[in-house]
């Protein structure tokens, strides 16, 4: 019998994001740092007979067959020859297209949780390979460690020495068209590659931020608001912006002044994913 408890699908931040080139197939080559938040979506799983997969909740307007959680569960069934099914109940807290990795995190949690609950026996490496089929950010959520990312974001090196500040995250009511950002002629695509030590000494920014500022004035205003309290940055290629604070009190004080038209939250940056900690609780000592 499958348990009925919740599994976390945490948000991520891109602490910096550079484009350093392009592959022959057109994909951009990136450098970035991923860090998790102790805030995100939550999923619950219930057994279904006959290998059936069903979704309850999730993003409105997304057909069930296209849902990343359903696709993840289906691929796990195929690869591990699983005959059991599941009802996947998704409680969505992260905004769509915010650059927080919500869909990728949901897919990763589905793979990790069902691999455990179905006793499928796949290794972390095997799950990460499955995850990469679903999206470039899925492997970092499966591996569960803050990481230096290169390639299209799939080449990951754990970074356990990152500070774990409190963050204010703002989600302006704006949808960013990622494809248009990548096609923008003003986008910097030839950043000089940097080393981890360079980032740890303060180098690195988000190359999409100048383009987003120009095209989305509401996001520019959110960045300016947060810059009044701490250095703010865009995360990924989404609409969300964030800034670090030394403690929870300072972060919540800034959040209290947030304009009513914006949604925001306070969360702690963590180098070990809440999903990974949840999985460790399930394993016998």
C-alpha positions in Angstrom: 0.0 0.0 0.0 1.4 3.4 -1.0 1.8 6.0 1.7 -0.3 9.1 1.6 2.2 11.7 3.0 3.4 14.8 1.0 6.7 15.1 -0.8 8.3 18.5 -1.4 9.1 20.0 -4.8 11.3 22.9 -3.8 12.0 26.1 -5.8 15.4 26.9 -7.1 17.2 30.1 -7.7 19.8 30.8 -10.4 22.4 32.8 -8.4 23.9 33.9 -11.7 23.4 33.0 -15.4 25.8 33.5 -18.3 25.7 32.3 -21.9 29.2 31.3 -23.0 28.5 29.9 -26.5 26.2 27.8 -28.6 26.2 24.1 -29.6 25.9 23.0 -33.2 22.3 22.1 -32.6 21.5 25.6 -31.6 21.2 25.1 -27.8 23.0 27.8 -25.8 25.9 26.8 -23.5 25.4 28.2 -20.0 27.2 28.7 -16.7 25.0 29.0 -13.7 24.7 28.2 -10.0 21.6 26.5 -8.6 20.5 26.9 -5.0 17.3 25.5 -3.5 14.7 27.2 -1.3 12.8 25.7 1.6 9.6 26.6 -0.2 7.8 25.1 -3.2 5.1 22.8 -4.4 4.0 19.6 -2.6 2.9 16.3 -4.1 1.0 13.3 -2.7 0.8 9.9 -4.3 -1.9 7.3 -4.0 -1.8 3.7 -5.5 -4.0 3.0 -8.5 -4.5 -0.5 -10.0 -3.8 -1.5 -13.6 -0.9 0.9 -14.1 -3.2 3.9 -14.4 -1.8 7.4 -14.0 -4.0 10.3 -13.0 -3.4 13.9 -12.0 -5.3 15.8 -9.4 -4.5 19.6 -9.3 -1.6 21.2 -11.0 -1.4 24.0 -13.5 -4.7 25.0 -15.1 -5.0 24.5 -18.8 -2.3 21.9 -19.1 -3.8 18.6 -20.6 -3.1 15.6 -18.3 -1.1 13.8 -21.1 1.2 16.8 -21.3 1.7 17.2 -17.5 5.3 16.8 -16.6 4.4 14.7 -13.5 2.4 12.3 -15.6 5.1 12.1 -18.2 7.7 11.4 -15.5 5.7 8.7 -14.0 5.0 7.1 -17.4 8.7 7.0 -18.3 9.5 5.5 -14.9 6.9 2.8 -15.5 8.4 2.0 -18.9 12.0 1.9 -17.9 11.5 0.0 -14.6 8.7 -2.3 -16.0 6.3 -1.1 -13.2 2.7 -2.3 -13.4 1.5 -0.2 -10.5 -0.3 3.1 -11.1 -0.6 6.3 -9.2 -2.9 9.2 -8.5 -0.6 12.3 -8.4 -2.0 15.1 -6.3 -0.2 18.3 -6.9 -0.5 21.3 -4.6 0.9 24.2 -6.7 2.4 27.2 -4.9 5.1 28.3 -7.3 4.1 30.6 -10.2 4.2 29.3 -13.7 7.1 30.7 -15.7 8.7 32.4 -12.8 12.2 31.0 -13.3 11.9 29.0 -10.0 11.8 25.6 -11.7 8.4 24.6 -10.5 7.5 22.2 -13.3 11.0 20.7 -13.4 10.9 20.3 -9.6 7.5 18.6 -9.7 8.8 16.1 -12.3 11.9 15.4 -10.2 9.8 14.8 -7.1 7.6 12.5 -9.0 10.6 10.4 -10.2 12.3 10.3 -6.9 9.2 9.6 -4.8 7.7 7.0 -7.1 11.1 5.3 -7.5 11.0 4.8 -3.8 7.3 4.0 -3.4 7.2 1.6 -6.3 10.5 0.1 -5.2 11.7 0.6 -8.8 15.3 0.4 -7.8 16.8 3.1 -10.2 19.9 4.9 -9.1 20.2 8.6 -8.8 22.2 8.6 -12.0 19.5 6.7 -13.8 16.8 9.0 -12.5 18.8 12.0 -13.6 19.1 10.6 -17.1 15.3 10.1 -17.2 14.8 13.6 -15.9 17.0 15.2 -18.6 14.5 13.8 -21.1 11.9 16.0 -19.5 13.9 19.2 -19.0 17.4 20.5 -18.6 16.7 21.6 -15.0 15.2 18.3 -13.8 18.5 16.6 -13.0 19.6 19.2 -10.4 16.4 18.6 -8.5 16.9 14.9 -8.6 20.5 15.1 -7.4 19.5 17.3 -4.6 22.6 19.4 -4.1 23.2 23.1 -4.8 25.4 23.0 -7.9 27.6 24.7 -10.5 25.9 24.0 -13.8 27.4 24.1 -17.3 26.4 22.8 -20.8 22.7 23.3 -21.1 22.6 23.2 -17.3 22.9 19.4 -17.1 26.6 19.2 -16.2 26.5 19.6 -12.5 29.2 20.0 -9.8 27.9 20.1 -6.2 28.5 23.3 -4.2 28.1 22.7 -0.5 30.0 25.8 0.6 27.5 28.4 -0.5 26.0 30.7 2.1 22.4 29.9 3.0 20.8 33.4 3.4 17.2 34.3 3.7 15.6 35.5 0.4 12.7 37.7 -0.5 11.3 36.5 -3.8 8.9 38.7 -5.8 6.7 37.3 -8.6 5.3 40.2 -10.7 2.1 39.4 -12.6 4.0 39.1 -15.9 4.6 36.2 -18.2 8.0 36.3 -19.8 8.4 34.8 -23.3 11.6 32.8 -22.9 12.0 32.0 -26.6 11.9 35.7 -27.4 14.5 36.5 -24.8 16.9 33.9 -26.4 16.2 35.4 -29.8 16.7 39.0 -28.7 19.6 40.7 -30.6 20.7 42.6 -27.5 21.3 39.4 -25.5 24.9 38.8 -24.5 25.9 35.4 -25.8 29.6 35.5 -25.5 30.4 35.8 -21.8 34.0 34.8 -20.9 33.8 31.6 -18.9 34.4 32.0 -15.2 35.6 29.6 -12.5 33.7 28.6 -9.3 36.2 30.7 -7.3 35.4 33.8 -9.4 31.7 33.4 -8.6 32.4 32.9 -4.9 34.4 36.1 -5.0 31.5 38.1 -6.4 31.6 37.7 -10.2 28.6 36.9 -12.3 25.2 38.3 -13.2 22.2 37.3 -15.2 22.7 38.2 -18.9 18.9 38.2 -19.4 18.3 40.9 -16.9 19.0 43.9 -19.2 16.7 42.5 -21.9 14.0 41.7 -19.4 14.3 45.2 -17.8 13.7 46.8 -21.2 10.8 44.6 -22.3 9.0 44.1 -19.0 8.8 47.4 -17.0 6.9 45.7 -14.1 9.9 43.4 -13.6 12.2 46.3 -13.7 10.2 48.0 -11.0 10.3 44.9 -8.9 14.1 44.8 -9.2 14.4 48.5 -8.3 12.1 47.9 -5.3 14.3 45.0 -4.0 17.5 46.9 -4.8 16.4 49.4 -2.2 17.0 46.7 0.5 19.7 44.4 -0.9 21.3 43.6 -4.3 18.5 42.1 -6.4 18.7 39.7 -9.4 16.5 38.0 -11.9 16.3 34.2 -11.5 16.6 32.1 -14.7 14.6 33.4 -17.6 11.4 33.9 -15.7 9.6 36.8 -14.1 10.7 36.3 -10.5 13.3 38.4 -8.8 15.1 37.9 -5.5 17.5 39.4 -3.0 19.4 37.9 -0.1 19.1 39.0 3.5 21.2 38.2 6.6 18.2 36.9 8.6 14.5 36.1 8.5 13.5 39.2 10.3 15.2 41.6 7.8 13.6 39.7 4.9 10.1 39.8 6.4 10.5 43.5 7.1 11.2 44.2 3.5 8.3 41.9 2.4 5.9 44.0 4.5 6.5 46.9 2.2 5.7 44.9 -1.0 3.1 46.7 -3.2 -0.2 44.9 -3.2 -0.1 44.2 -7.0 2.9 41.8 -6.5 3.0 38.4 -4.9 6.0 37.6 -2.8 7.4 35.3 -0.2 10.3 34.8 2.2 12.3 31.5 2.1 15.7 30.2 3.2 18.3 29.2 0.7 19.5 25.6 1.3 22.3 23.6 -0.3 20.6 20.2 0.4 17.2 19.9 -1.2 14.2 19.4 1.0 13.3 16.5 -1.3 16.6 14.8 -0.6 16.1 15.2 3.2 12.6 13.8 2.8 14.0 10.8 1.0 16.6 10.2 3.7 13.8 10.1 6.3 12.2 7.2 4.3 15.3 5.1 4.3 16.1 2.8 7.2 18.9 3.9 9.5 
